Amino acid sequence: MSEQFSPTAGMQNGFDVSKLGTLSAHERSMVERRQGLLGPSYKLMYQHPVEFVRGEGAYLYDPQGNAYLDCYNNVPSVGHCHPRVVEAVSAQLATLNTHTRYMNDKILSYTGDLVETFGGGIGNVMYTCTGSEAVDLALRIAKFNTGGTGIIVTEYAYHGITSAAAAISTTMGPFVPVDLHVRTVRAPYAYRAEEGVDVGERLAADIEAAIADMKRHGIKFAGFIADTLFSTDGLLPGPVGFLKKAIEVVHKNGGVYIADEVQPGFARTGLDMWGYQRHGIEPDLVVMGKPMGNGLPIAGVAAKPELLADFGKKIRYFNTFGGNQVCISAAQAVLNVIREENLQQNCHDVGEYLLNGFKDIASRYPQIGDVRGAGLYFAVEFVKDQATKAPDKDLTLKVVSDLRERRVLMSTTGRDENALKIRPLLCFTRVEADLLLARFEESMASIVG
């Protein structure tokens, strides 16, 4: 079966429905019902899918009550069913929930608190329900302000599932074509760069070349959008500051920079609230999503006010559910928890502890080519050979699957699917960190000896 027709095409670490016979009778029945009711587009994770009925803190629980350490889900970022979020949402749901065309102080109070975290020239926020919608809106704002249609992304980028967002997402597979006005540039992949190459310099040069190619084809440049941790490109956090020259090129050529903070944002990187702040740069637009409401559907676009001044007068934008009181209450609770429970510092401290732990384990296994991370977000990259750095996708999937059986949840990332995608919840403590490291080393010893 060719790759483009694979039952898991377009999704890494997905369950292959042709393997139904390997499941228990109960599991097989559930998968068959999903296929029949939800259709084939809904994918399940893992070679052995897992069912959950409850979540609390850093753990998910299956029907038998077994606890699984969640090192993957960034949506409930401050912890599954965090009591302060549950309380805020429950109270608001019992009081009022409506759209943003009536005056209400909650959205203003939250937006004021949120804007303070950005610094620089960001001053307005427009709300959506999902990160995909936010990317869609950010693209509209960028194109309106520049009069251009050309967008630059990295070679293996993912930015969402609306038509506009999917058209700039190069990870969606051969049946979701990239827009003709999109140009791709090499990701700043320091581990795989040629010796002596400065990935920041190269990224800036590639963006300059992409803009020149647009001009040759009569396309006006509108902007560059990037996840500031380059999560789907393989999680590429460093060297810190490498984005600065690239953004200078974007602005020099009249484009806007859209910082996709859906994955890096809300304290994920530790020392900074937002991923772009690690690089000392100032975006024109910031896209937020998933972790914003800890599982409630709220997302948004933060912008420099000058980008919305004319846009707001000429372009009608309204979102019935975007910014409703229940979701705003969830978002306010999340922000309060991050600040008052000191989760940003926790991300840094526990993150450093985990990063050093992964590197220590890697020193004993030549199959691990690179370990990298920022805050509570890590990639452990597997290779067949340290010298050639040939990707080892098979070993990566074996480790992910083995860890699932050891009740630790993570996935894969990168074009070659040869890096572990480890994204613990922000409430991780050293207890969870030690459990993760112990299970990971057990898995390595079991698989490679």
C-alpha positions in Angstrom: 0.0 0.0 0.0 1.5 3.3 -1.0 2.0 6.0 1.7 -0.5 8.4 0.4 -3.3 5.7 0.7 -2.2 4.6 4.2 -5.0 4.4 6.8 -2.9 6.7 9.0 -1.8 9.2 6.2 -1.6 12.7 7.4 -1.2 11.7 11.1 1.9 10.5 12.8 1.6 7.7 15.4 -1.8 6.8 14.2 -3.7 3.5 14.5 -3.8 1.5 11.3 -7.4 0.2 11.0 -6.2 -2.8 9.1 -4.8 -4.0 12.5 -8.2 -4.4 14.0 -7.5 -8.1 14.6 -4.8 -7.3 17.1 -7.3 -5.6 19.5 -9.5 -7.1 22.2 -13.2 -7.7 21.4 -14.2 -4.5 23.3 -11.5 -2.4 21.6 -12.4 -3.8 18.2 -16.1 -3.0 18.8 -15.3 0.6 19.8 -13.1 1.2 16.7 -15.7 -0.3 14.4 -18.4 1.9 15.9 -16.2 5.0 15.5 -15.6 4.1 11.8 -19.3 3.6 11.3 -20.5 6.7 13.1 -17.7 9.3 12.7 -16.3 8.2 9.4 -12.7 7.4 8.4 -11.2 10.9 8.8 -11.2 10.5 12.6 -7.9 8.9 13.5 -6.9 7.2 16.8 -3.4 7.5 18.3 -1.1 4.6 18.9 -0.7 1.1 17.4 -2.7 0.0 20.4 -5.5 2.7 20.9 -6.3 3.7 24.5 -9.6 4.6 26.1 -9.9 7.2 28.9 -12.8 8.0 31.1 -11.3 10.5 33.6 -8.4 13.0 34.0 -6.8 14.7 37.0 -3.7 16.8 37.1 -0.9 15.2 35.0 -2.8 11.9 34.6 -5.4 10.3 32.5 -7.3 7.2 33.7 -8.7 4.2 31.7 -11.9 2.3 32.5 -10.0 0.0 34.8 -8.7 2.9 36.8 -5.1 2.7 35.5 -3.2 6.0 35.6 -1.4 7.2 32.5 1.2 9.9 32.7 0.3 12.6 30.2 3.3 13.9 28.4 1.5 14.9 25.3 -1.7 16.9 25.7 -1.1 20.7 25.7 -4.8 21.6 25.6 -5.4 21.0 29.4 -2.1 22.7 30.0 -2.4 23.6 33.6 -3.7 20.1 34.4 -6.7 17.9 33.6 -9.8 19.2 35.4 -7.9 21.8 37.3 -10.3 22.7 40.1 -10.0 26.5 39.6 -10.9 26.2 35.9 -13.8 23.8 36.7 -15.1 26.2 39.3 -14.9 29.3 37.1 -16.6 27.6 34.1 -19.3 26.0 36.2 -20.2 29.2 38.0 -20.3 31.2 34.7 -22.3 28.6 32.9 -24.9 28.8 35.6 -25.0 32.6 35.3 -24.7 33.9 31.7 -23.2 32.8 28.4 -23.7 34.9 25.3 -21.9 36.6 22.4 -19.6 39.7 22.5 -22.1 42.3 21.1 -23.4 43.1 24.6 -21.2 44.9 27.1 -19.6 42.7 29.7 -16.6 43.4 31.9 -15.2 39.8 31.9 -13.8 40.0 28.3 -12.3 43.4 29.0 -10.6 42.4 32.3 -9.2 39.2 30.7 -8.0 41.0 27.6 -6.2 43.7 29.7 -4.4 41.0 31.7 -3.5 39.1 28.5 -2.2 42.2 26.6 0.2 42.9 29.6 2.0 39.6 28.9 3.0 40.5 25.3 4.9 43.7 25.9 5.9 45.8 22.8 3.3 47.1 20.5 0.6 44.4 20.8 -2.6 46.1 22.1 -5.7 44.5 20.6 -7.1 40.9 20.8 -9.8 39.4 18.5 -11.3 36.1 19.7 -12.1 32.9 17.9 -13.0 29.4 19.0 -10.0 27.5 17.6 -6.4 28.1 16.6 -7.3 27.3 13.0 -9.8 30.1 13.0 -7.2 32.4 14.5 -4.7 31.6 11.8 -7.4 32.1 9.2 -8.2 35.6 10.7 -4.5 36.5 11.0 -3.9 35.7 7.3 -6.9 38.0 6.4 -5.4 40.8 8.5 -2.0 40.4 7.0 -3.2 40.3 3.4 -5.5 43.3 4.0 -2.8 45.5 5.4 -0.1 44.6 2.9 -2.2 44.2 -0.2 -0.3 41.0 -0.8 -1.2 37.3 -1.0 2.2 35.7 -0.7 2.8 33.7 2.5 6.1 32.0 3.6 6.1 29.0 5.9 8.7 26.3 6.7 8.9 23.1 4.8 7.0 20.9 7.3 4.6 23.3 8.9 1.2 22.8 10.4 -1.1 25.8 11.1 -4.6 24.5 11.1 -7.5 22.8 9.3 -9.7 25.6 7.8 -9.3 25.9 4.0 -7.0 29.0 4.4 -4.9 27.4 7.2 -4.6 24.0 5.5 -3.4 25.8 2.3 -0.3 27.0 4.2 0.2 23.7 6.1 2.7 21.6 4.3 2.2 18.6 6.5 -1.3 17.7 5.3 -0.4 15.3 2.6 -0.7 15.1 -1.2 -4.4 15.5 -1.3 -4.4 18.9 0.5 -2.4 21.1 -1.9 -0.4 24.1 -0.7 -1.7 27.4 -2.1 0.1 28.6 -5.3 1.1 31.9 -3.5 2.8 30.0 -0.7 6.6 29.6 -0.6 8.5 27.3 1.8 11.8 27.8 3.5 14.1 25.3 5.3 13.4 24.9 9.0 16.2 26.1 11.3 17.3 22.6 12.1 20.6 23.0 13.8 21.2 19.3 14.4 20.9 18.5 10.7 22.6 21.7 9.3 25.9 21.4 7.5 28.9 22.1 9.6 29.5 25.8 10.1 26.0 26.8 8.9 24.3 29.5 11.0 20.6 28.4 10.8 19.4 32.0 11.6 21.4 33.4 8.7 20.2 30.7 6.4 16.6 31.2 7.4 16.9 34.9 6.7 18.5 34.3 3.3 15.9 31.7 2.4 13.1 34.1 3.2 14.8 36.8 1.1 15.0 34.3 -1.8 11.4 33.3 -1.4 10.3 36.9 -1.6 12.3 37.4 -4.7 10.7 34.4 -6.3 7.3 35.7 -5.5 8.2 39.0 -7.2 9.3 37.1 -10.3 5.9 35.5 -10.4 3.9 38.7 -9.9 3.0 37.8 -6.3 3.1 40.5 -3.6 4.6 39.4 -0.3 2.2 39.5 2.7 3.9 37.8 5.5 5.8 35.0 7.2 4.1 32.7 9.8 6.0 30.4 12.1 5.5 28.4 15.2 8.3 29.8 17.3 9.4 26.4 18.5 8.9 24.9 15.0 7.1 22.0 16.6 6.1 20.0 13.5 9.4 20.6 11.9 10.9 18.5 14.7 10.8 20.9 17.6 13.7 23.3 17.0 14.2 25.6 20.0 17.7 26.9 19.4 20.0 28.6 19.3 18.0 31.3 21.1 17.7 34.4 19.0 18.0 32.8 15.6 14.7 34.3 14.4 15.8 37.9 14.8 17.4 38.3 11.3 14.6 36.5 9.6 12.0 38.9 11.0 14.2 41.9 10.0 14.0 40.6 6.4 10.3 40.2 6.6 9.8 43.8 7.8 12.3 45.2 5.3 10.2 43.7 2.5 6.9 45.1 3.8 5.6 41.9 5.2 4.1 41.1 8.6 5.3 38.4 11.0 2.7 36.1 12.5 3.9 34.3 15.6 2.0 31.0 15.8 2.0 30.6 19.6 -0.6 27.8 19.8 2.0 25.3 21.0 4.8 27.5 22.4 2.6 30.0 24.2 1.2 30.3 27.7 4.4 29.7 29.5 5.3 26.5 27.7 8.9 27.6 27.1 9.6 28.4 30.7 11.5 31.6 31.0 9.1 33.5 28.7 5.3 33.6 28.4 5.6 33.5 24.6 7.9 31.6 22.4 8.8 34.7 20.3 10.1 36.4 23.4 13.0 34.0 23.6 14.3 35.5 20.4 14.0 39.1 21.4 11.6 39.9 18.5 8.3 41.7 18.2 5.6 40.1 16.0 2.9 42.0 14.3 0.3 39.4 15.0 0.2 36.6 17.6 -2.0 33.5 17.2 -3.2 31.7 20.3 -5.2 28.5 20.7 -5.4 25.2 22.5 -4.0 25.9 26.0 -5.8 29.2 26.4 -8.9 27.7 28.0 -7.6 24.4 29.3 -9.9 22.5 26.9 -12.7 25.1 26.4 -12.9 26.3 22.8 -11.2 29.7 22.9 -8.5 31.1 20.8 -7.5 34.5 19.4 -5.3 36.9 17.4 -3.4 39.6 19.3 -2.4 42.5 17.1 -0.7 45.8 16.9 -3.6 48.3 16.9 -2.5 49.9 13.6 -3.1 46.6 11.8 -6.7 46.6 13.0 -7.6 50.3 12.6 -8.6 50.2 9.0 -9.3 46.5 8.9 -12.0 47.0 11.6 -13.6 49.8 9.7 -13.8 48.0 6.4 -14.0 44.2 7.2 -16.9 42.9 9.2 -15.7 40.3 11.7 -18.0 38.5 14.1 -17.7 35.1 15.9 -20.8 33.9 17.7 -19.0 31.8 20.2 -15.5 33.5 20.2 -15.0 35.2 23.5 -18.2 34.1 25.2 -18.3 34.5 28.9 -17.9 30.8 29.8 -14.8 30.5 27.7 -13.4 33.8 28.8 -13.9 32.6 32.4 -11.9 29.5 31.6 -9.1 31.6 30.0 -9.0 34.0 33.0 -8.7 31.0 35.3 -5.9 29.5 33.3 -4.0 32.8 33.3 -4.5 33.2 37.0 -3.3 29.7 37.7 -0.2 30.2 35.6 0.7 33.4 37.5 -0.4 32.4 41.0 0.8 28.8 41.0 4.1 30.0 39.5 3.8 27.6 36.6 6.1 29.5 34.3 9.0 29.1 36.7 8.0 25.5 37.2 8.2 25.0 33.5 11.8 26.2 33.5 12.9 24.4 36.6 11.3 21.0 35.9 12.1 21.5 32.2 15.8 21.9 32.9 15.7 18.8 35.2 14.0 16.7 32.5 16.3 18.0 29.7 19.4 17.0 31.7 17.8 13.7 32.5 17.1 12.9 28.8 20.7 13.9 27.9 22.0 11.6 30.5 20.0 8.7 29.2 21.1 9.6 25.6 24.7 9.4 26.6 24.2 5.6 27.1 22.3 5.0 23.9 24.0 5.8 20.5 20.5 5.3 18.9 19.7 8.8 20.3 21.2 11.4 18.0 19.9 14.5 19.6 18.0 15.8 22.6 16.6 19.3 22.6 14.0 21.3 24.4 12.7 24.5 25.9 10.7 24.6 29.1 8.4 21.7 29.2 8.7 20.7 25.5 11.2 18.2 24.3 12.3 16.2 21.2 14.5 13.0 21.5 15.7 12.2 18.0 16.6 8.7 16.9 19.1 7.8 14.3 20.5 4.6 12.7 24.0 6.0 12.8 25.5 8.9 14.7 27.8 9.8 11.8 25.3 9.8 9.0 22.3 10.9 11.2 20.1 8.6 9.1 16.6 8.9 10.7 15.2 5.8 12.5 11.4 6.1 12.3 10.8 2.5 13.2 12.7 2.7 16.5 10.9 5.9 17.3 7.5 4.3 16.8 8.5 1.3 18.9 9.5 3.5 21.8 6.2 5.5 21.6 4.2 2.3 21.5 6.2 0.6 24.3 5.8 3.7 26.5 2.1 3.6 25.8 2.0 0.1 27.3 4.0 1.4 30.2 1.3 4.1 30.6 3.2 7.1 29.5 1.7 9.1 26.7 3.7 10.9 24.0 3.9 11.0 20.2 6.3 11.7 17.3 7.3 14.8 15.3 9.4 15.9 12.3 9.3 15.2 8.6 10.9 11.8 9.1 8.8 10.9 12.2 12.0 10.0 14.0 11.8 12.2 17.1 9.7 11.8 20.2 7.3 14.7 20.8 7.3 15.1 24.6 5.0 17.8 25.9 4.2 17.4 29.6 1.5 19.4 31.3 2.7 22.6 33.0 1.8 21.2 36.4 4.5 18.5 36.2 6.6 18.1 39.3 9.8 16.3 39.8 7.8 13.2 40.9 6.3 13.1 37.4 9.6 13.9 35.8 11.4 11.1 37.6 8.6 8.7 36.6 8.9 9.8 32.9 12.7 9.4 32.9 12.5 6.0 34.6 9.9 4.7 32.2 11.8 6.0 29.2 15.0 4.3 30.3 13.1 1.1 30.9 11.7 1.3 27.4 15.1 1.9 25.8 16.6 -1.0 27.7 13.8 -3.3 26.7 13.9 -2.4 23.0 17.6 -1.9 22.3 19.2 -3.6 25.3 
